[in-house]
């Protein structure tokens, strides 16, 4: 009984917090967006982000399975891209900026969600959900948080796509944004492929990867993620005004999520549990930055 009450309390706090954050962002960045039945398109996108997760949580909690968690996240990105483009088109046909940033998100979402799904499929489970999925109420937490992740991460693209009126022509900031996205996406893909190949080699069983990009950074895939979303944010610089600029919290949110919450802290804790007493691993941690590579590597 006490455990159930704690689950309800935790879930209530998380859901209420997510709703409060989403409401604040919708109110801040939605003024200049297209209105549909009197409500901003940004609000509709927020409802989609949370609604898709909750709809997927129902069968997932019944089956006590996280197998389709990442695919659902990817599907939500694609749905929001399509809806925000359609909403913006009620005011004016999408321009090159809208089409470019939308295409970049589609490419990223398809690649990452399929990659993560296949990783869970091969492993049979995702260890992050071992305790959460045993309680349907507690299991609602990661699904709700994923909705917040999609909405905040996508905020720049949502605002760009759903703006009413004519956007300025492409310029230097857009070129910089595309360059950063290409760099970040390339780093993320290469890092993921290197780690997959490393883990697929039976000779590396029980070892940590310290070759390729992983010899310069302990989490190069996260570095790529941060860089590519920073590139996406650059597309909003020429066309955001007033409180719309709060959408630039998107890359800041990605940085905080990966460096302070569910990314690096979680993986580093697991790594220390496995190899913390290994002298070679201690040396690797000392000589290799967690995220941004040093200009000169330590020997």
C-alpha positions in Angstrom: 0.0 0.0 0.0 2.8 2.4 0.9 4.6 1.6 -2.3 1.5 2.4 -4.3 1.0 5.7 -2.5 4.6 6.6 -3.2 4.2 5.7 -6.9 1.0 7.9 -7.1 2.7 10.8 -5.4 5.8 10.6 -7.6 3.8 10.3 -10.8 1.5 13.2 -9.8 4.5 15.4 -9.1 6.1 14.5 -12.4 2.9 15.0 -14.5 2.0 18.3 -12.8 5.6 19.6 -13.3 5.5 18.6 -17.0 2.2 20.2 -17.5 3.4 23.4 -15.8 6.5 23.6 -17.9 4.6 22.9 -21.1 1.9 25.5 -20.3 4.6 28.2 -19.6 6.3 27.5 -22.9 3.1 27.4 -24.9 2.0 30.7 -23.4 5.4 32.3 -24.1 6.1 31.2 -27.7 2.6 30.7 -29.0 1.4 34.3 -29.6 2.6 34.6 -33.2 1.6 31.1 -34.2 -1.3 30.2 -36.4 -4.6 29.9 -34.5 -6.8 26.8 -35.0 -10.3 27.1 -33.5 -9.0 29.9 -31.3 -5.9 28.1 -29.9 -2.3 28.4 -31.0 -0.8 25.6 -33.1 1.9 25.4 -30.4 -0.7 24.2 -27.9 -1.9 21.5 -30.3 1.7 20.3 -30.8 2.1 20.1 -27.0 -1.1 18.0 -26.7 0.2 15.7 -29.5 3.6 15.3 -27.7 1.9 14.2 -24.4 -1.1 12.4 -25.9 0.9 10.1 -28.1 3.0 9.0 -25.2 0.0 8.3 -22.9 -1.7 6.4 -25.7 1.4 4.2 -26.1 1.8 3.8 -22.3 -1.5 1.9 -22.1 -0.4 -1.2 -24.1 3.2 -0.9 -22.9 2.1 -1.1 -19.2 -0.2 -4.0 -19.9 2.6 -5.9 -21.6 5.2 -4.5 -19.1 7.4 -3.8 -22.1 9.6 -0.8 -23.1 10.4 -2.3 -26.5 8.5 0.4 -28.4 9.4 3.4 -26.2 12.1 4.8 -28.5 10.0 4.1 -31.7 7.1 6.0 -30.1 9.4 9.0 -29.4 10.5 9.0 -33.0 6.9 8.7 -34.2 6.0 11.7 -32.1 8.7 13.8 -33.6 7.5 12.9 -37.1 3.9 13.6 -36.2 4.7 17.0 -34.7 6.7 17.9 -37.8 3.9 17.1 -40.1 1.2 18.8 -38.0 3.2 22.0 -37.5 3.9 22.3 -41.2 0.2 21.8 -41.9 -0.8 24.3 -39.3 1.7 26.9 -40.7 0.4 26.3 -44.2 -3.0 27.6 -43.1 -1.4 31.1 -43.1 1.2 30.7 -45.9 2.8 27.8 -47.8 6.0 26.5 -46.1 9.1 28.2 -47.2 12.6 26.8 -47.6 13.5 27.4 -43.9 10.5 25.3 -42.7 11.1 22.6 -45.2 14.8 22.4 -44.4 14.5 22.2 -40.6 11.6 19.8 -40.9 13.6 17.5 -43.1 16.6 17.6 -40.7 14.4 16.5 -37.8 12.8 13.7 -39.9 16.2 12.4 -40.9 17.5 12.5 -37.3 14.3 11.0 -35.7 14.2 8.1 -38.2 17.8 7.3 -37.7 17.9 7.5 -33.9 14.6 5.8 -33.1 15.4 2.9 -35.4 18.9 2.6 -34.0 17.6 2.6 -30.4 14.8 0.1 -31.1 17.3 -2.3 -32.7 19.6 -2.0 -29.7 16.7 -2.9 -27.3 15.6 -5.7 -29.7 19.1 -7.2 -29.6 19.5 -6.8 -25.9 16.0 -7.9 -25.1 15.4 -5.0 -22.7 16.5 -1.5 -21.6 17.9 -1.6 -18.0 16.6 1.9 -17.3 13.1 0.5 -17.1 13.6 -2.6 -14.9 12.0 -1.0 -11.9 9.7 1.5 -13.5 7.8 -1.0 -15.7 6.8 -3.2 -12.7 4.2 -0.6 -11.7 1.8 0.9 -14.3 1.6 4.1 -12.4 5.3 4.5 -12.0 5.8 3.5 -15.7 3.8 6.5 -16.7 6.6 8.7 -15.6 9.1 8.0 -18.4 6.4 8.2 -21.0 5.3 11.6 -19.7 8.9 12.8 -19.5 9.4 11.7 -23.1 6.5 13.9 -24.2 8.2 16.8 -22.5 11.5 15.9 -24.2 9.9 15.9 -27.6 8.1 19.2 -27.0 11.0 21.1 -25.6 13.6 19.7 -28.0 11.3 20.4 -31.0 10.3 23.9 -29.8 12.4 25.8 -32.3 11.0 23.8 -35.2 7.4 24.1 -33.9 7.7 27.9 -33.7 9.3 28.2 -37.1 6.8 26.0 -38.8 3.7 27.4 -37.2 4.4 31.1 -37.4 1.7 33.2 -39.1 2.9 35.5 -41.9 6.0 35.6 -44.1 9.4 34.5 -42.7 12.6 36.3 -43.7 14.7 34.8 -46.5 17.5 32.3 -45.7 20.8 33.9 -44.7 24.1 33.4 -42.8 22.5 32.1 -39.6 20.7 29.4 -41.6 23.9 28.3 -43.3 25.6 28.1 -39.9 22.7 26.1 -38.6 22.9 23.6 -41.4 26.7 23.3 -41.0 26.4 22.6 -37.3 23.6 20.1 -37.9 25.7 18.2 -40.5 28.7 18.2 -38.1 26.7 17.0 -35.1 24.7 14.4 -37.0 27.9 13.0 -38.5 29.6 12.8 -35.1 26.6 11.0 -33.6 26.2 8.5 -36.4 29.9 7.7 -36.5 30.1 7.3 -32.7 27.0 5.1 -32.6 28.4 2.9 -35.4 31.8 2.6 -33.8 30.3 1.5 -30.5 27.9 -1.0 -32.1 30.8 -2.6 -34.0 32.9 -2.7 -30.9 30.2 -4.4 -28.8 29.5 -6.8 -31.6 33.0 -8.2 -31.4 33.1 -11.1 -29.0 36.7 -10.3 -28.1 35.5 -7.0 -26.6 33.0 -8.6 -24.2 33.1 -6.9 -20.8 35.3 -4.1 -22.1 34.7 -0.4 -22.6 35.2 1.4 -25.9 38.2 3.7 -26.0 38.9 3.8 -29.7 37.9 6.1 -32.6 35.9 9.1 -31.5 35.6 7.4 -28.0 39.3 8.0 -27.5 38.7 11.8 -27.6 35.4 11.9 -25.7 33.7 9.4 -23.4 30.3 10.4 -24.9 30.9 11.6 -28.5 27.3 10.6 -29.5 26.0 13.1 -26.9 28.3 15.7 -28.2 26.9 15.2 -31.7 23.4 15.5 -30.3 24.1 18.8 -28.6 25.8 20.2 -31.7 23.0 19.3 -34.1 20.2 20.7 -32.0 22.3 23.9 -31.6 22.4 24.0 -35.4 18.6 23.7 -35.5 18.3 26.6 -33.0 20.3 28.8 -35.4 17.5 28.6 -38.0 15.3 30.5 -35.6 17.6 33.5 -35.1 16.4 35.5 -38.2 12.7 34.9 -37.6 12.1 34.9 -33.8 10.8 38.0 -32.0 9.8 38.8 -28.4 9.1 35.8 -26.2 9.5 33.4 -29.2 13.2 33.6 -28.4 12.5 31.4 -25.4 12.3 28.5 -27.9 16.1 28.7 -27.8 15.9 26.9 -24.5 15.7 23.8 -26.8 19.5 23.2 -27.1 20.0 24.3 -23.4 17.4 21.6 -22.4 19.3 19.0 -24.5 22.6 19.9 -22.8 21.0 19.8 -19.3 19.2 16.5 -20.0 22.4 14.8 -21.4 24.9 16.2 -18.9 22.9 16.4 -15.6 19.9 14.0 -15.8 19.6 10.8 -17.9 22.6 10.9 -20.1 26.2 11.1 -18.9 25.4 10.8 -15.1 23.5 7.5 -15.6 26.1 5.9 -18.0 29.1 7.1 -15.9 27.5 5.6 -12.8 27.0 2.2 -14.5 30.6 2.4 -15.9 32.0 3.0 -12.5 30.1 0.1 -11.1 31.6 -2.2 -13.7 35.1 -0.9 -14.1 35.7 1.6 -11.3 38.4 -0.6 -9.8 40.2 -1.2 -13.1 43.4 0.9 -13.3 43.2 1.2 -17.1 39.6 2.5 -16.9 40.6 5.0 -14.3 43.4 6.2 -16.6 40.9 6.4 -19.5 38.5 8.5 -17.4 41.3 10.8 -16.3 42.7 11.3 -19.8 39.4 11.5 -21.7 36.9 14.4 -21.3 33.3 13.4 -20.7 32.0 15.5 -23.6 34.2 18.1 -25.4 37.5 16.8 -26.6 40.7 18.6 -25.5 42.7 20.4 -28.2 45.7 18.3 -27.1 45.2 14.7 -25.9 46.8 13.5 -22.7 49.2 10.7 -23.2 
